[in-house]
Amino acid sequence: MAESGIESPAAPEWLVKLENRREQIKATKLSHESGNGAPCKTCGSACPGLDLHFWRKICRNCKCRKEQHDCIDDDVSGWAQFEILGAIRSKPAYIRISELTDKPVQLTWVPPNVTPELATDYMRTLGEQNIPIVGSEAAEKRKQQLEYQVPAHDLDTNLCHNLTPYEAGQLSDYVEKIKAHCVGQGTVVRVGGDNGGLLQFGTIVQQNDQQQPKQSTSGSVTNGNESEAGRRPDFMESPILSDKMKYKLNLMGIVSSEAVQQAMRYDPAVVLSAAGLAQYPEPIVKFHREYQTNPKFRAEMDRFVESAGSSPQVAGSAGQSIPGTAGTGPMVPSGSNDSGFASIPVSPAQDDDQSVAGRRLIGAMEAMQIAPSTAPTKQQAALIGNEAIGVTVATQCCTGCTLPIKAGDVAVKVDRASNTEHAIWHPQCFKCESCGELLADLVYFYHAGGLYCGRDLAAILKIPRCAACDELIFTKEYTAAEGATFHVRHFCCYHCDGPLAGQQYVMDERSAQPLCLPCYEAHYAQTCSTCGRCIGPTEQGVGWDKIHWHKECFRCSGKHCQKSLIGGRFCVKANRPYCSAQCTKDI
């Protein structure tokens, strides 16, 4: 109840949850306890544990990034990448991958909103080296990639250090623009599947579902909005067949379990002979081509038929039936749909062109001994009608490698691409075009026809990034040094954080970070093995393995030699250089 006496409505639950997470992030930033003490996976025991630098995003002890430490994920981790971008953060799951083990394995991530079998096929396509099994190198790499490719501080002002109001406003505008125009999350689909919608058959003459009622097989009239589930082949529910094999059968035009059994009764040698190719229906021909060339398909079909109480006829055995002869009978549709083809009356032609095309399609059906009184299903029209009416079947090609993506294969599609022909990738090709790494958790940024990770998108848009704090720079004034850019306030010594503006500094080769001269000499400079003094940044030195010398100290240690070894041959004994084996004896 408000002070004015007017009752204020309670905040929605989702808003309360969102604000709580924001407060957690702020508290994490202020208390600086997120992952505190976590062991470093790169340095091992050499690092006493994560001690996060306040703004550098690295450990003070070992200088490794936070994601290189074994930090336990919580609800706050990854919040910016997913909830701000509107992406889906998938939870760990158990799936079975037959190539790895007979038992289900726990993965740290699987594609969101997919069936277990589709998730399995997706992981199998990625390759064993990329499957994020809990505790594996692939799982750790995937976690690090997500943090590196989509930096949380690129998306939330609360995770940045000491932004001015202008900088905060510029970052917020940037986030809104990429959310509106660039960012997306790839969707894992099976090409040609019910939800994929990626297998294109071109323009095929069919009845007008919206204007004409159609007669169901039971004789009742239904409208054009009859659900596809009502015409779903019964084998699609079989636990014996994999999703891939179900879709293969569906695309062949085999639309019932009985049709599978009938196809198995034919002799493959007869069907695939020159005479058989012209005599048998195309679905039968396609079935036996797959049966002969695909061992997995053959094994699943054998198991499926055996489970139905029927066994395939031995090739070449007596009593083989062919269309139009006695025996098992031809594969001709009937009102009972026993043959495997749907029985839907042909709708009246809407115009002369459709009538001509319809007559050509019916002629093709008659040639296959399919009764012209029945109209083909969508799959029949695709398989039969294309050649009859001169329609070319479109082929989907991977945008990454340009190779075809076959029906039944797993693919990743995006919604941002303006050209649908360039909106599908093989899972292993779904990579950032700049760094060439797989896009972690399928989060992509679409720009100028290409896919990029968030880090490389900013580089392509020419937004400078501070080499010290790793945040984007939205001010006109910044410091450039040794090919890197820095916020003016962050151009500091890598060791002591002392400001370097107007000061002499040395760039550390390992970290590519600037160091003040005192810190360089005390902590990073090499010590001369001869005189024991450090080799200053302005002094010339010589190194061999882990031993270093001043240039002037690099002389033969022979008692009566002492000649300079610069540019000559030398040998080392007890960390001292010598010009020859003879001098090693003259100590």
C-alpha positions in Angstrom: 0.0 0.0 0.0 1.5 3.3 -1.0 1.7 6.3 1.4 -1.1 8.0 -0.6 -3.5 5.2 0.2 -3.5 3.9 -3.3 -2.4 0.3 -3.6 0.5 -0.2 -6.0 0.5 -3.3 -8.2 3.1 -6.0 -7.4 6.0 -6.2 -9.8 5.8 -9.2 -12.2 7.8 -12.2 -11.1 10.0 -12.1 -14.2 10.9 -8.5 -13.5 11.7 -9.3 -9.8 14.0 -12.1 -11.0 15.7 -9.9 -13.5 16.4 -7.2 -11.0 17.7 -9.7 -8.5 20.2 -11.0 -11.1 21.3 -7.4 -11.8 21.9 -6.9 -8.0 23.8 -10.2 -7.9 26.1 -8.9 -10.7 26.6 -5.6 -9.0 27.3 -7.3 -5.7 29.7 -9.7 -7.5 31.5 -6.7 -9.0 31.8 -4.8 -5.7 32.7 -7.8 -3.4 34.9 -9.3 -6.1 34.3 -12.8 -4.8 33.1 -14.4 -8.0 35.3 -17.5 -8.4 37.7 -16.3 -5.7 40.4 -19.0 -5.0 39.5 -21.1 -8.0 42.5 -23.2 -9.2 44.1 -22.2 -12.5 43.8 -24.9 -15.2 46.7 -23.4 -17.1 49.3 -22.8 -14.3 48.2 -25.6 -12.0 49.8 -25.5 -8.5 51.9 -22.5 -9.6 48.9 -20.3 -9.0 47.6 -20.2 -5.4 44.0 -19.5 -6.7 42.0 -16.9 -8.6 42.5 -13.3 -7.2 40.7 -11.3 -9.8 42.1 -7.9 -10.7 39.5 -5.2 -10.2 39.3 -4.1 -13.9 41.8 -6.1 -15.9 39.7 -9.3 -16.0 42.8 -11.4 -15.1 44.1 -13.1 -12.0 46.6 -11.1 -10.0 48.6 -14.2 -9.1 49.1 -15.8 -12.5 47.9 -13.2 -15.0 45.5 -15.8 -16.6 41.9 -14.9 -17.5 39.1 -15.7 -15.2 37.6 -18.3 -17.6 40.9 -20.2 -17.5 40.3 -20.9 -13.8 38.0 -23.7 -12.6 35.2 -21.4 -11.5 31.8 -23.1 -10.7 29.0 -21.9 -12.9 26.0 -20.2 -11.2 22.9 -18.4 -12.3 24.8 -15.2 -12.8 27.4 -16.7 -15.1 26.6 -16.3 -18.7 23.6 -14.1 -17.9 24.6 -11.2 -20.1 25.3 -13.4 -23.2 21.9 -15.1 -23.1 19.3 -13.1 -21.3 20.4 -9.7 -22.7 20.7 -11.1 -26.2 17.4 -13.1 -26.0 19.2 -16.4 -26.7 18.4 -19.7 -25.0 20.9 -21.1 -22.5 20.7 -24.8 -22.7 21.3 -26.9 -19.6 23.6 -29.9 -19.2 22.0 -33.2 -20.4 22.7 -36.9 -20.7 22.7 -38.4 -24.2 24.0 -41.6 -25.7 26.6 -41.4 -28.5 27.2 -45.0 -29.8 30.6 -44.1 -31.3 31.8 -43.2 -27.8 30.1 -45.5 -25.3 27.1 -47.7 -24.9 26.0 -45.7 -21.8 24.7 -42.1 -21.8 27.3 -39.4 -21.2 26.7 -36.1 -19.5 27.4 -33.1 -21.7 27.8 -29.5 -20.4 25.8 -28.2 -23.3 23.4 -29.5 -26.0 21.5 -27.5 -28.6 18.3 -26.1 -27.1 14.9 -27.3 -28.1 15.9 -30.5 -29.9 15.1 -34.2 -29.4 17.7 -36.4 -27.8 18.3 -38.2 -31.1 18.8 -34.9 -33.0 21.2 -33.8 -30.3 23.1 -37.0 -30.6 23.4 -36.7 -34.4 24.5 -33.0 -34.0 27.3 -34.0 -31.6 28.3 -36.9 -33.8 28.6 -34.5 -36.7 30.8 -32.1 -34.7 33.4 -34.8 -34.1 34.6 -36.4 -30.9 37.2 -33.7 -30.3 34.3 -31.1 -30.0 31.8 -33.0 -27.9 31.6 -31.2 -24.5 31.6 -34.2 -22.2 31.7 -33.1 -18.5 35.4 -32.9 -17.4 36.8 -33.1 -21.0 39.1 -30.7 -22.8 36.3 -30.0 -25.2 33.9 -28.9 -22.4 36.5 -26.6 -21.0 37.3 -25.1 -24.4 33.6 -24.6 -25.1 33.3 -22.7 -21.8 36.3 -20.5 -22.5 35.1 -19.9 -26.1 31.8 -18.6 -24.9 33.4 -16.1 -22.5 35.9 -15.0 -25.1 33.7 -14.8 -28.2 30.8 -13.1 -26.4 32.4 -11.0 -23.6 29.8 -10.2 -21.0 31.3 -6.7 -20.5 30.6 -5.9 -24.2 26.9 -6.1 -23.3 26.3 -4.8 -19.8 27.5 -1.4 -18.4 27.4 -2.9 -14.9 30.3 -5.2 -15.8 32.5 -2.4 -17.1 35.0 -0.3 -15.1 34.3 3.3 -14.3 32.4 4.3 -17.4 31.5 7.9 -17.9 27.8 8.7 -18.6 28.7 9.2 -22.3 30.5 5.9 -22.5 27.6 4.1 -20.8 25.2 5.6 -23.3 27.3 4.7 -26.3 27.6 1.1 -25.0 23.9 0.8 -24.5 23.2 2.1 -28.0 25.7 -0.4 -29.4 24.0 -3.3 -27.6 20.5 -2.2 -28.8 21.8 -2.0 -32.4 23.3 -5.5 -32.4 20.2 -6.9 -30.8 18.1 -5.4 -33.5 20.3 -6.1 -36.5 23.0 -8.7 -35.8 22.7 -11.2 -33.0 21.0 -14.5 -33.2 21.2 -18.1 -32.1 21.5 -20.9 -34.7 18.7 -23.5 -34.8 19.7 -27.2 -35.1 17.3 -28.9 -37.6 17.2 -32.1 -39.7 17.0 -31.2 -43.3 13.7 -32.3 -44.8 12.2 -32.9 -41.4 8.8 -31.7 -40.2 10.3 -28.7 -38.6 13.2 -28.1 -40.9 11.4 -26.8 -43.9 14.6 -26.8 -45.8 14.1 -29.3 -48.5 12.8 -27.4 -51.5 10.7 -29.2 -54.2 9.9 -26.2 -56.5 6.5 -25.5 -57.8 4.3 -28.7 -57.8 0.7 -28.9 -59.0 -1.4 -29.8 -56.0 -5.0 -29.2 -54.9 -5.9 -25.9 -53.5 -6.2 -26.7 -49.8 -7.6 -23.3 -48.8 -10.5 -23.2 -51.3 -11.5 -26.9 -51.8 -12.7 -29.3 -49.2 -11.2 -32.7 -49.3 -12.6 -36.2 -48.8 -11.1 -38.1 -46.0 -10.4 -41.9 -46.4 -13.4 -42.6 -44.2 -15.7 -40.7 -46.4 -16.2 -37.6 -44.2 -15.4 -34.1 -45.5 -12.7 -32.1 -43.8 -11.5 -28.6 -44.5 -8.2 -27.5 -45.8 -6.8 -27.0 -42.3 -6.6 -30.7 -41.6 -3.5 -31.3 -39.5 -0.4 -32.8 -40.9 -0.3 -35.2 -37.9 -3.4 -36.9 -39.3 -1.3 -37.9 -42.4 1.8 -38.7 -40.5 3.2 -42.1 -41.5 2.7 -44.7 -38.8 6.4 -45.7 -38.9 7.3 -42.3 -37.6 6.3 -43.4 -34.2 8.4 -46.6 -34.3 11.1 -46.8 -31.6 13.1 -49.2 -33.8 13.8 -46.7 -36.6 16.0 -43.7 -36.0 14.9 -40.2 -37.0 17.2 -40.2 -39.9 15.8 -43.4 -41.4 12.2 -42.2 -40.8 12.8 -39.1 -42.8 14.6 -41.0 -45.5 11.5 -43.3 -45.9 9.2 -40.2 -45.9 11.2 -38.5 -48.6 11.3 -41.6 -50.7 7.5 -41.6 -50.8 7.1 -44.7 -48.5 4.3 -43.5 -46.2 3.3 -46.5 -44.2 4.7 -49.5 -42.4 3.0 -51.9 -44.8 4.6 -50.1 -47.7 8.0 -50.8 -46.1 7.1 -54.5 -45.7 5.9 -54.7 -49.3 9.0 -53.0 -50.6 11.1 -55.6 -48.8 9.4 -58.4 -50.7 10.8 -57.3 -54.0 14.1 -58.6 -55.3 16.7 -55.7 -55.3 18.5 -57.2 -58.3 15.2 -57.1 -60.4 14.1 -53.7 -59.2 17.5 -52.1 -59.9 17.9 -53.7 -63.3 17.4 -51.7 -66.5 14.0 -53.2 -67.0 13.0 -52.8 -63.3 13.9 -49.1 -63.2 11.3 -48.4 -65.8 8.7 -50.9 -64.5 8.7 -50.4 -60.7 7.4 -47.3 -58.9 10.1 -44.8 -58.1 9.7 -45.1 -54.3 10.5 -48.8 -54.6 13.5 -48.1 -56.7 14.8 -45.5 -54.3 14.2 -47.8 -51.3 16.3 -50.6 -52.8 19.0 -48.2 -53.9 19.4 -47.1 -50.3 19.0 -50.7 -49.0 21.8 -51.9 -51.3 24.3 -49.0 -50.5 23.6 -48.1 -46.9 24.4 -50.8 -44.3 22.8 -48.9 -41.5 19.6 -48.4 -43.5 19.6 -52.1 -44.4 20.0 -53.2 -40.7 17.3 -50.9 -39.5 14.8 -52.0 -42.2 15.5 -55.7 -41.4 14.9 -55.1 -37.7 11.8 -53.1 -38.4 10.3 -55.8 -40.6 11.2 -58.6 -38.2 9.6 -56.7 -35.3 6.4 -56.5 -37.4 6.3 -60.2 -37.7 7.5 -60.4 -41.2 10.9 -61.1 -42.8 12.2 -59.9 -46.1 12.1 -62.3 -49.0 15.4 -63.8 -50.1 16.7 -62.1 -53.2 16.0 -64.2 -56.3 13.6 -66.6 -54.6 10.5 -68.0 -56.3 7.2 -66.3 -56.3 8.7 -62.7 -56.7 5.9 -60.3 -57.5 6.2 -57.5 -60.1 3.6 -54.8 -60.8 0.7 -56.1 -62.7 1.3 -59.8 -62.0 -0.1 -62.2 -59.5 1.5 -62.6 -56.1 1.9 -59.8 -53.6 0.3 -57.4 -56.0 1.4 -54.0 -57.3 1.9 -51.0 -55.1 -1.3 -49.3 -56.1 -3.2 -47.0 -53.8 -6.7 -47.9 -52.6 -9.3 -46.3 -50.5 -8.0 -48.2 -47.5 -4.5 -46.8 -48.0 -3.1 -50.3 -47.5 -0.5 -49.8 -50.2 1.2 -46.9 -48.4 0.0 -44.1 -50.6 -2.5 -41.6 -49.3 -6.0 -41.5 -50.9 -7.1 -37.9 -51.4 -9.3 -36.9 -54.4 -7.9 -34.5 -56.9 -9.5 -31.1 -56.6 -11.0 -29.4 -59.6 -8.5 -27.5 -61.7 -8.4 -23.8 -61.0 -7.2 -22.7 -64.5 -6.2 -24.0 -67.8 -2.5 -24.1 -67.0 -3.1 -26.1 -63.8 -5.4 -28.5 -65.8 -2.6 -29.2 -68.4 0.0 -29.7 -65.6 -2.5 -31.9 -63.7 -3.1 -34.1 -66.8 0.7 -34.5 -67.2 1.0 -35.4 -63.6 -1.8 -37.9 -63.8 -0.2 -39.4 -66.9 3.0 -40.0 -64.9 1.0 -41.6 -62.1 -0.7 -43.9 -64.6 2.7 -44.9 -66.0 3.6 -45.9 -62.4 0.3 -47.8 -62.1 -1.0 -45.3 -59.5 -4.7 -44.8 -59.9 -5.4 -41.3 -61.4 -8.5 -41.1 -59.2 -6.2 -40.3 -56.3 -4.1 -37.3 -55.8 -0.5 -37.6 -54.6 0.7 -36.6 -51.2 3.3 -33.8 -51.0 6.0 -36.4 -51.0 4.5 -38.2 -54.0 4.2 -35.0 -55.9 7.9 -34.2 -55.1 9.1 -37.6 -56.1 6.8 -38.2 -59.1 5.6 -34.9 -60.3 8.9 -33.1 -60.7 10.1 -35.0 -63.7 6.6 -35.2 -65.2 6.0 -31.4 -65.2 9.7 -30.4 -65.6 10.3 -29.0 -62.1 13.9 -29.0 -60.8 14.5 -30.0 -57.2 16.5 -27.4 -55.4 19.6 -28.5 -53.5 20.6 -26.9 -50.2 24.3 -26.2 -50.0 26.3 -25.3 -46.9 27.1 -21.6 -46.8 30.4 -22.4 -45.2 31.9 -25.1 -47.4 29.4 -24.9 -50.4 29.0 -28.7 -50.4 25.4 -30.1 -50.5 23.5 -30.9 -47.4 21.6 -34.1 -47.9 18.0 -34.9 -46.8 18.1 -36.3 -43.4 21.3 -34.7 -42.4 21.7 -32.4 -39.4 22.2 -28.7 -40.1 22.2 -25.3 -38.4 20.1 -22.6 -39.9 19.9 -18.9 -39.0 17.1 -16.3 -39.2 19.2 -13.2 -39.8 20.3 -14.1 -43.3 18.4 -12.0 -45.9 18.9 -14.7 -48.6 17.4 -18.0 -47.5 19.8 -19.9 -49.8 22.6 -18.7 -47.6 21.0 -19.5 -44.3 22.2 -23.1 -43.6 25.4 -24.7 -42.5 26.9 -28.0 -41.6 27.3 -28.1 -37.8 31.1 -28.3 -38.2 31.0 -25.3 -40.6 29.1 -23.0 -38.3 32.1 -20.9 -37.5 33.2 -17.3 -37.1 34.5 -16.2 -40.5 37.2 -14.2 -38.9 38.8 -16.4 -36.2 37.6 -19.7 -37.7 36.4 -21.1 -34.4 33.1 -22.9 -33.8 30.5 -20.4 -32.6 30.0 -21.3 -28.9 26.4 -22.3 -28.0 25.4 -21.3 -31.6 25.4 -17.6 -30.7 26.3 -15.7 -33.9 26.5 -12.1 -35.1 25.4 -11.6 -38.7 27.0 -8.8 -40.7 27.4 -8.1 -44.4 26.5 -11.7 -45.3 28.9 -13.3 -42.8 28.7 -14.9 -39.4 31.1 -13.7 -36.7 31.6 -14.0 -32.9 30.9 -10.9 -30.8 34.6 -10.1 -30.3 35.4 -10.1 -34.1 32.2 -8.2 -34.9 33.4 -5.3 -32.9 36.8 -5.4 -34.7 35.1 -5.5 -38.1 33.0 -2.5 -37.1 36.3 -0.8 -36.1 35.4 -0.3 -32.5 38.8 -0.2 -30.6 39.2 -2.5 -27.6 41.3 -1.7 -24.6 44.2 -4.1 -24.3 44.2 -3.7 -20.5 40.6 -4.1 -19.4 39.4 -5.9 -22.6 36.4 -3.5 -22.8 35.3 -1.6 -26.0 36.4 2.0 -26.2 33.6 4.5 -26.9 35.6 7.7 -26.4 37.3 9.8 -29.0 40.5 10.0 -26.9 42.5 6.8 -26.3 46.1 5.7 -26.2 47.7 3.7 -29.0 51.0 1.9 -28.3 52.9 -1.0 -29.9 49.9 -1.8 -32.2 47.4 -1.9 -29.2 44.8 0.5 -27.9 44.1 1.5 -24.3 41.7 3.7 -22.4 43.7 6.7 -21.3 43.0 5.8 -17.7 44.1 2.2 -18.3 47.4 2.9 -19.9 49.2 1.7 -16.7 52.0 -0.6 -15.6 51.0 -4.2 -15.9 52.6 -5.0 -12.6 52.0 -2.0 -10.3 49.1 -0.2 -12.1 51.1 3.0 -12.0 50.1 5.5 -14.8 52.5 5.6 -17.7 51.3 8.8 -19.5 54.5 10.8 -20.2 56.7 8.0 -18.7 59.1 5.6 -20.2 57.8 2.0 -20.4 58.8 -1.4 -21.7 56.4 -3.7 -23.5 56.5 -7.2 -22.0 56.8 -9.7 -24.8 54.8 -12.5 -23.1 51.8 -10.4 -22.2 52.1 -7.6 -24.7 51.4 -5.2 -21.8 53.4 -2.1 -20.8 55.7 -2.0 -17.7 57.3 0.8 -15.9 61.1 0.7 -15.8 61.4 -0.1 -12.1 58.9 -3.0 -12.3 60.6 -4.3 -15.4 64.0 -4.4 -13.8 62.8 -5.9 -10.6 60.4 -8.5 -11.9 60.8 -9.1 -15.6 64.4 -8.3 -16.6 66.9 -11.2 -17.1 70.0 -11.5 -15.0 73.4 -11.7 -16.6 75.1 -15.0 -15.8 78.5 -13.4 -15.8 78.2 -10.2 -13.8 75.0 -10.9 -11.9 73.4 -7.6 -12.8 70.0 -7.3 -14.6 70.0 -6.6 -18.3 68.2 -3.3 -18.6 65.7 -2.5 -21.3 68.2 -0.2 -23.1 71.0 -2.7 -22.8 71.8 -5.3 -25.4 71.9 -8.9 -24.2 72.5 -12.5 -25.5 70.4 -15.5 -24.5 71.0 -19.2 -24.9 68.4 -21.6 -23.5 67.6 -20.1 -20.1 71.0 -18.4 -19.7 71.5 -14.7 -20.5 74.5 -12.3 -20.7 75.1 -8.6 -21.3 76.6 -8.2 -24.8 79.9 -7.0 -23.3 79.9 -9.9 -20.8 79.5 -12.6 -23.6 83.1 -13.6 -23.7 85.1 -16.8 -23.5 85.5 -17.8 -19.9 88.9 -19.4 -20.5 91.5 -17.9 -18.2 93.9 -16.8 -21.0 91.3 -16.2 -23.7 88.5 -13.7 -22.9 87.7 -13.1 -26.5 84.2 -11.9 -27.6 81.8 -14.6 -28.7 79.4 -12.4 -30.6 79.0 -13.9 -34.1 81.2 -16.9 -33.3 80.9 -20.5 -32.2 80.8 -21.3 -28.5 80.0 -24.0 -26.0 78.6 -23.8 -22.4 79.9 -25.5 -19.3 78.6 -24.8 -15.8 76.6 -21.9 -17.3 79.7 -20.2 -18.6 80.5 -19.7 -22.3 83.7 -20.9 -24.0 85.1 -20.5 -27.5 86.5 -24.1 -27.7 86.8 -27.3 -25.8 90.4 -26.5 -25.1 89.4 -23.3 -23.2 87.0 -25.3 -21.0 90.1 -27.0 -19.6 91.8 -23.6 -19.0 89.8 -22.4 -16.0 
